[in-house]
Amino acid sequence: MYYSENTFHKIHCVSCGEISSVNNFAFDVGAILKKGCKNTDFEALTYLEFKLYLTIEEFKGFFYYKTDTYYFNIENLKLLLLRLCGEKDFETLYQKTIDVNDLAELANKISSGNIGYENRAYLSDLAGLCKKYDNNLKILKFKIKTNYIKDDQDLRYCNKVTFYFNNISEDTKPICKECGEPYFELSGLHKEYIITMAGTTRTGKTAYLAALVTALEKNRETNHILEMKVSNDIYWDNFKEQVLDKYKKGNKYENTTINNEDKIPLFMLGITVNKGTYNFIFIDMPGEVYEQEKADFQDGKFIINNKKIVNYTDVIFLCITSNQISKKYLIEHPEQYEGDSTNEDMMEVIDRSINTIKSIPNYTDKIVALLITKSDLLTDKYSDLLHFNYEYIENYMDKNDDIIDFDKLNQYMQKSIEYLSESGQIVNGITSVFNKLNGFAVAAYQKNNEDRLEIVQSNVLAPFAWLLAVLELMDVGESKKIILFLKKIIKVTDLNRLYFKNDKEEK
């Protein structure tokens, strides 16, 4: 059965940001053709990048199809060469391959950008074969097997195609039709939410993500309220290898940088709560992106050019370290204990971060969690913000119901904002920009010695519990006195109460 695009969940390409749905899943047919043409007269094809991305419905329209078999013939190859070289008719293309200068120009259009002898020879060879043989000559034949699954709306779609050719089989996973980048393995199964990490360098963005995933894993093992499933794909493998495994061992890992774009943590988790299952995409942006003096990346250019998916973010986790706010309530010599240098001019930090965030459409209405990271440095008046090993969702819920406890969460958020207020006008500066935010003091670990970090977490699940509430994925309740000492949990229906409001707004 065919479903319209709007019927399925909206999905996002991790690279170009293209919004689509699973019925537009494409498969890299060009890669299959390259493998199938090895050791044939058309082997030159295996050295060129055709970027032939087709949906299941487009297979029969592109290839000759008969009795469950697809045929790739000369006519198809001509179309591919025209597509590759940007020409409109084959005769013109062929004539250009004869002229040395024109051939070099055509070769320059090949995606690799290499106009050396080899690429020119491959292109000339294929054009000559197309000129020599009849359009109906069969170059490759193959069969396919499609694998269908259902999303949480019981809608059926194809998530894998197996190609059979030359006595071998090859599995292909869905890719973006626009840019060819793979989707997440869980893409399309559930509604998506995008969370972007923001903050200048060394503010603990990556460490918080690792701590959050670790806490979610523990909850998966111990309760029925909050369950996590990883999207087992190349994006998860990258995060696990580069960040998570090292975090769990207490080892240091590379800071996320703009020079290593492929290593920027970006992954999906399927989160099941009592109202259903949802896909969360986490994007850990390099701190350099938020450094205004980096002219090449100012005003969100990195987002525009490299991570367009950020433009569709639903939630921003804006990280500020506790030692950037006020040293008055920190342990003695925090710089020796913590070991990282961060910009401690708070107005400069906020201005730089917000300057980049402004490149995101409708940024003022994004849900913003202000994460006061490295809160393990706090002492004295604010030490009660620390609840080490407080990583279970039950600690933020009413003990008798599967409902988030507004009183507990609100008390903790108010205390976190109070500490943030120690920095002067920062709170007003942030709340004047964002309409939906609150503050959370969190700690991903404590430093044990120079080489190893002790994994002792504090309140890492609090921002996520709050997020589940404001997204209306879990209910929130507060205790109300009925008569005398009798109390009852009442559902909070006005979710604006979960956002921080300064004195001026309340008036």
N, C-alpha and C positions, 0 to 999 in steps of 0.2 A: 504493500500500500504506500502511496506517495503522500507525504505531509508537506504543507507549505513551510517555508523557512521560519515564519513567525511562530509556528507551533512549538518548535524546539527551544531549548535554552540558548541564550546568547553566549557566544564564546569569543575569546580574544586571542589573536596571534601574539606570541611572546615577542616577536621581532618587529613587524611593521605595524602592529596594533590593529590590524583589520578586524572588524567585528563581523562575525558570520554565525553559522549554525552547522550542526553536524551533517545536514543534507548537502552542504557544500564542501565536505571533506574531499581533498584531492589526494592523488597518489602519484609518486614519482615514476611515471611510465618511461620517461627518458632514460633513467638509470637502468631500467630493465632492458630496454632496447640495446643499450651499450654493452651489457653483459651478454646478451643473446647473439650479438654480432661478432664476438671474438672468434678468431680463427676462421673467418669467412672472407670473401672478396670485399666485404663492406666494413672491415675492421677499422678503417680510418674513422668511422663514426664513434668508436669507443673513446676517442681522444678529444671529442668536442662536447661542450655543455649545451644541450638543447633546452633544458628546463621545461620539459613537457609534463605539466601537472594537470591531470584529468580526473574528473569525478567519475563515479561508476556510470552515471547516465551518459557521459560523453564518450565512453569507450566505443560503443557501436557507431556513433556518428563520425568518429575519426578513423577507425580501422575498418577494413573489409571483414565482415562477420558471416560465418556460415557454419551451421551444425555444431554449435558450442565452441568453435575455434575462431580466434582472431588472427588476421593476417596483416603483417606489416610489409607493404610493397613499395615499388619505386615511386608511385604517385604520392604516398605518405612521406617518403624521404624528401621529395621535392618540396612539399609543404613545410617540412622541418627546416630545410636549408633556406627557404625564403623567410621564414620566421627568424631564424638565427641571424641572417644578414640584413634584414630590414628591406628586402626587395619585394616588388609586387608581382613580377612574372619571371618564370624560370629562364626563358631565353635571354633576357637581359642579364640575369645572374650568371648564366653560363658564359656569355661573352666577356663579362668582367673577369671571370676566372682565367681567361686566356691571356689577358693583358697583365703584365707584371705589376704595374702601378695600381691598377684597379683591384687586383687580387690582394695586394698588401692592405688596401683600404678596407676591403671586406673582412680580412682576417682580424683587423683591429676591432671589429664589431663583436667578435667572439668574446664571451664573458670573461675569459681568462686575460684578455687584453694583450696577449702575446702575438706579435706579428712576425715572429721568427719563421725560419724556413719550414719547420715541421707543421705548424698550423696552416700555413699557406698550402703545403703539399696535401694535407688531409682534405682541405676544402676543395682543392682542384681535383683530387682523386674522386671524391664523392660526386661532384658536379659532372665529371666525365662519365662515371658509371650511370648516372641518371640520364645522360644524353644517349648513351649506348643502348640501354635496355628499354624494353616496353614498359609502360606504366603499370601493367598488371603483374609484372614479375614479382614473385613472393620472396622477400628477403628473410623474414622470420615468421614463424607461426607459434602461437601460444594459447593456452587455456588459462582460465582464472577460476578461483574458488573464493567466494566472498563469505566473510564472517559477520553475522549480525548480532547486535545486543540491544537491550532496551534501556532507556533512561528511566528516571524515577517517576516519569509521567506515563510509563508503559508505552512509549513511542519507540519504534524499531528503526535502527540505522546501522550502516556498515562501518566497522572500526578496523578492519584488516582485509587485505586482498593478498591471496597467494597466487603467484604466477608459475605456470608450468611450461618449460621450454627446454629443448635439447636434453631431455632426460634429467633435468634438475628442477628444483622448486625454490622460489624466492618469496619471502614474506615482505610486505610493505605496510607501513603504518601511516595514518593520516598526516598530511602536511597542509600548510596554508597555500591556497591556490595562487595568491598574489606573490609571495616571496619564497615559498618552498621550505620554510622552517617547520620542524615537527611540532605538532600540538602536544599538550600533556596527555598522558595515558588516560586520565580521568576526565578530560575535556568533554563536555556535553552531557555527562551523566547527571549533573546537578546544577543548580543555579550558581553562578560565579560571583565572588566578591574579590576585589583587588586591594591589597594592603601594600603601601609603599613606605619604606623606611627613609626618614629624612634626618638631617643633622650634619654638622660639620665634622671634620676628621677626628677620629679617636673618641667618639662619644658613645661607643658601645653598641652600635646598631647591629652588627653581625653577631656579637656575643649574646645580645638579647634574643635574636632569632633562634640561635642554637639552644639557649635555655628554655625558650617557649616550646620548641619541638620536643626537647627532653621531658618537660613536664607533661605535655600531651601524651607522649608515649607511656608514661607512668599511669596516667589516668585511664588509658586504653586497657591497661593490664588489671586495674583494680576496681573499676566501677562501671555502671551502665549509663551514667548520666552524660558523659563526654567521651566519645570514641573517635580515634584518628586513623585514617588510612592514607598512606603515602601514594602519590602518583609515581609509580615505579618506572621512571623513564630517564633519559639522559640528563634532564635538569635536576632531578632528585639525586642521581649518582654524583653529579658535580658538587652539589651542596654537601652531601654526606662525606665525600672524600676530602673536599677542601676545607670544610668547616666542622660539621657535626662530629665526625670521628675524633678529630683533634681536640675539640671542646670536651668530649666525654673523658678523654685521657688526661685532661689538664694541660695539654700542650698548646703552645702558641701557634697561631696560624697567620698567614699573610693577610694584611689589611686589604680590603677591597679597593682597587684603584681603577682609574679610567684607562690606564694603559693595559690592563688585563681584562678587557670587556667580557671575554668568554668565561672568566672565572667569577663574574658578578653573580652572587647567589640569587636565583630566581626559581621558585619551585611551587608545586601545588599540593595541598593537603585536602582530603575529603574529611569533613568534620560532621559527625552525627551527634545531634542533641535530641531532646525530647520532641521537637517539632519537625524533625526531618534531617536530611543530610545535605550539606552544602560544600561547594568547592571554594577554597581560599587560595588565591595566588599571592605569594609573598615576594616582594622585590626589594633587594638590599642595594640601594644606590650608593656609589662611592661618595665619601665625605667631600672629596675635591669638587664634586658637582655643585656643592653649596658654598664654595669659597669664591666670593665675588671677585677677588683680585686675579683669579685664573681667567683671564680675558677670553680664552678660547672656549670656555664653557659657561660664560656668563649668561644670565637671563634664560636659563633652561635650554641652551642649545644642545647640550648632551642628550637631554630627554627628547628633543625634537628630532635629532639625527640618529640616535642610537637606541633609545628605549621608548618608542612611541606608545607602548602599552601603558606607560605611566599616565598619559593623558586621560585614561579612562578609570583612574584609581577611585575607589570608593572611600578608602580610609587612609589617613596618614599617621604613622607613628613617628612623632618628632622627638628626637633624643637630645637631652641636655644633661651633662654630667653634674653630679652633686657638687663637685669642687669648682664648677663654673658659677655656682649660685652664691654660696656664702661659706667661707672657711671657718666661720665662727663656731660652727657646730660639728666640725669634722675631727677625726682622730688627729693626733699630732703628726706632723710631717707627712701629709697624705701623698705628696708627690713621690716620696721614697717608697711608700707602701704600694701605690698604684702603678707607678712606673711609666705612665704615658703622659705626654705633654698635650694639652688642649688649649685652645684660645679661651682666655678667661674674661674677655671683654664681652659681657652678656648682650649688650645692645648690638654690638658688631656681629655676634654669633646669630642672633635672631634675625637681624636685618639681612644677613647673607642667606640664611635658610629660606626666609620668606620670599626674598628676591627670586630665588629659583622656583619655589612652589607656585609663584604667581604665573608661571608659564602653563600651569595645568588649568584647563577650562573650568570655570565655576569653582575655583579653589576656596572661596570664602564659605561655601556650603558643604565642604568635605568634612567628614567626621575626623576629628583630630584627637589623638591620645598623646599628651605631653609626658614622655617617659623621662623621669629623673633617674638616670642610670648611675651605676656604681654607688648605690645608696648604702652599701656596706661600710662606707666611710663615715656615716652619720653617727653622732654620739649625743649625749646630754638630752636636750629638749626634744630632739627628733628621733631619738633611738627607738621610740615605740612604733616607728614606721617599719621597723625590721621584724620580719616573721620568717626566720630561716627554715627551710624545708617546708614552706607553706605552699606546696605546689599542687594540691588537690582541689578540684573544683568544689567539693563539699564545703570547704572553708569559706566560700563566698555565697553559700546557699542556706536557706532555712533548714534546720535539722529535721523537720517533719515533712517537708514538701520538696519536690524537684523544682524549686523556684529560687531565683537569685534574691539574696537578702539585701534590700535597699539600704537598711540602716547600717549594716556592716560596711558595705561598699562605699556609701556616702561619707561616713566618718573618716575612712581611710583617704578618700579623694580630697576631702576638705583639708586634712592635715598635710597632704602632699602639696596642695596649692599654697598653703600657709608657708611651707618651706620655700617654695618658688618665689613667694612674695618677699623673701629676704633679699632678693636681688634688686629691689626698688620698683621701678616702673615696668618691669618686664611683663608681669601678668597683664597689665592694662594694654601694653603694646601688642601682646599676642591676641587677647580677647577682642581687640578692636578690629582684627583681621579675620578671625575665624568665628563662626556662629555656633559651632557644635563641638565643644571640647571639654576635656577634664584632665586632671593630673594624676600621675601614678609614680611613686618612688619604688624602683625595682633594683634588684641585684642579681647578676648572672652567676657570680662566684666571688670567693675571697682569695686574695693572693696568699699562698702558702710559703713560697720561697722564690728565689730569682727565676727559676726555670719551670716551676709547676704551679698550676692554679687549682685551688680546692673547689669542687663543685658543690657550693652551698647556696641555694637559691632563696630569694626572698620576693614574694608577691609577683612572680613572673606571669602568673595566670590572671591576675586582677584586671589588667587592661583588656584581656581577651574576654573575660567574663562580662565586663562592662560593654564590650563591643557586641557580644551576643544579645545583650539586653537592648541596646539602642537600635540594632538591626531587627529587633522583634523576633529573634530566633529562639529566645527563651523568655519566659515571663519573669517579672520582678514584683516582689511583694514587700510590704512593710508591716511592722507590728502596730496594731491600734488597740487602745484600751476600750473595752466594751463597758464593763461595770466593775467597780472595785479593782480587784487584781486579775480579772478575766481579760485576756488579750486574744486578738484574732489577726491572722495574716490577711491583709487586704492587697489585692493586685494594684500595682501602680499603673495607671492608664495614661497619665501625662508624662511622656518620656522626656519632655524638656527638663524635668526635674533632675535627670541624669547628667545634664550639661552644667558646667560652671557658669554662674552668673555673677558679675561683679556688682558692687553696691549701686552703681549708677543704673545698671540694667534692671535691677530689682525694683528700683523706685519708678 
